[in-house]
Amino acid sequence: MRFDVITLFPELFPPFQTVGVTRRAFDSGQAELALWPLRDFADDAYRRVDDRAYGGGPGMVMLVQPLERALIAVRAAQAAAEAAPTPVILFSPTGARLSQPRVEALAASPGAVLVCGRYEGIDQRFIDRHVDEELSLGDFVLSGGELPALALMDAVLRLLPGVLNDEASHRQDSFSDGLLDCPHYSRPDVLGDAPEDRVPPVLLSGHHAEIARWRRERQLALTAHRRPDLIEAARASGRLSAADEACLRSLRLYS
Ligand SMILES: C[S@@+](CC[C@H](N)C(=O)[O-])C[C@H]1O[C@@H](n2cnc3c(N)ncnc32)[C@H](O)[C@@H]1O
């Protein structure tokens, strides 16, 4: 898969290709990252890519034309590599919230062109002409789209085969089956005198079915407590078993 990133700050990206599990996606050739420094597509001596907003007000707006020239260069590079043109994603607080199902769909796709905004944002005409999807990381405002681009690529690349140490591990992560993850424990089994300092005995029992049941119950309890909306969504999509429903009923009994 291929990501083309249009950005004012390309220097934020190289470490992402050389550290951690995502490095494997690049080393194995499963993923390719091309950086398109927006100032290279300015057309004046000052390499200007922003200007004041029509109508006044504080802050600068990213200009359409350097962005369009960058996108033309991306398309030319994709054509030269005989790669399919990929959809254009713009990061914006006004976009749809990025979700695990969207990440999974992207992991099964040929990639995307990621446009990183800065300043007050991007001239709306570039969005109207070229952007296929606007994505937000959440209800807060960052100073640029570079961290969202890195977050999206990290979430996508860790799903590619061979990138995580254990293929199964992302399937027990939060959201992969619509619920939050269960708590995890490691050595030592006893940390202190308080009851919560002890690893739950079932995890030391070696009884796989009991451990699986305990984990599922903890997932259901945590999700019901923190994200009841996810329980409703899992129920609506038929992902809760009769045993899950019984567990949820017992939780309500004792809460
Ligand atoms: C300072 S922000 C602009 C915020 C914009 N004026 C607004 O209020 O919606 C600059 C850039 O950071 C990126 N950005 C900021 N917050 C974001 C978020 N929550 N999700 C995705 N991108 C974000 C976008 O690319 C945005 O164009």
PDBQT file of the ligand as one rigid body, heavy atoms in Angstrom, charges set to zero:
ROOT
HETATM    1  C1  LIG A 301      -5.410  24.903  13.841  1.00  0.00    +0.000 C 
HETATM    2  S1  LIG A 301      -6.151  23.638  12.907  1.00  0.00    +0.000 S 
HETATM    3  C2  LIG A 301      -7.460  24.452  12.096  1.00  0.00    +0.000 C 
HETATM    4  C3  LIG A 301      -8.725  24.361  12.848  1.00  0.00    +0.000 C 
HETATM    5  C4  LIG A 301      -9.934  24.914  12.102  1.00  0.00    +0.000 C 
HETATM    6  N1  LIG A 301      -9.874  26.336  11.973  1.00  0.00    +0.000 N 
HETATM    7  C5  LIG A 301     -11.182  24.521  12.859  1.00  0.00    +0.000 C 
HETATM    8  O1  LIG A 301     -11.514  25.190  13.832  1.00  0.00    +0.000 OA
HETATM    9  O2  LIG A 301     -11.828  23.503  12.506  1.00  0.00    +0.000 OA
HETATM   10  C6  LIG A 301      -4.978  23.353  11.631  1.00  0.00    +0.000 C 
HETATM   11  C7  LIG A 301      -5.036  21.974  10.995  1.00  0.00    +0.000 C 
HETATM   12  O3  LIG A 301      -4.770  20.993  11.967  1.00  0.00    +0.000 OA
HETATM   13  C8  LIG A 301      -5.420  19.784  11.608  1.00  0.00    +0.000 C 
HETATM   14  N2  LIG A 301      -6.257  19.376  12.753  1.00  0.00    +0.000 N 
HETATM   15  C9  LIG A 301      -6.460  20.074  13.884  1.00  0.00    +0.000 A 
HETATM   16  N3  LIG A 301      -7.244  19.410  14.749  1.00  0.00    +0.000 NA
HETATM   17  C10 LIG A 301      -7.555  18.251  14.155  1.00  0.00    +0.000 A 
HETATM   18  C11 LIG A 301      -8.355  17.132  14.525  1.00  0.00    +0.000 A 
HETATM   19  N4  LIG A 301      -8.996  17.080  15.690  1.00  0.00    +0.000 N 
HETATM   20  N5  LIG A 301      -8.449  16.100  13.669  1.00  0.00    +0.000 NA
HETATM   21  C12 LIG A 301      -7.826  16.130  12.473  1.00  0.00    +0.000 A 
HETATM   22  N6  LIG A 301      -7.064  17.174  12.060  1.00  0.00    +0.000 NA
HETATM   23  C13 LIG A 301      -6.920  18.210  12.884  1.00  0.00    +0.000 A 
HETATM   24  C14 LIG A 301      -6.229  20.069  10.364  1.00  0.00    +0.000 C 
HETATM   25  O4  LIG A 301      -5.520  19.593   9.238  1.00  0.00    +0.000 OA
HETATM   26  C15 LIG A 301      -6.334  21.580  10.377  1.00  0.00    +0.000 C 
HETATM   27  O5  LIG A 301      -6.490  22.097   9.072  1.00  0.00    +0.000 OA
ENDROOT
TORSDOF 0
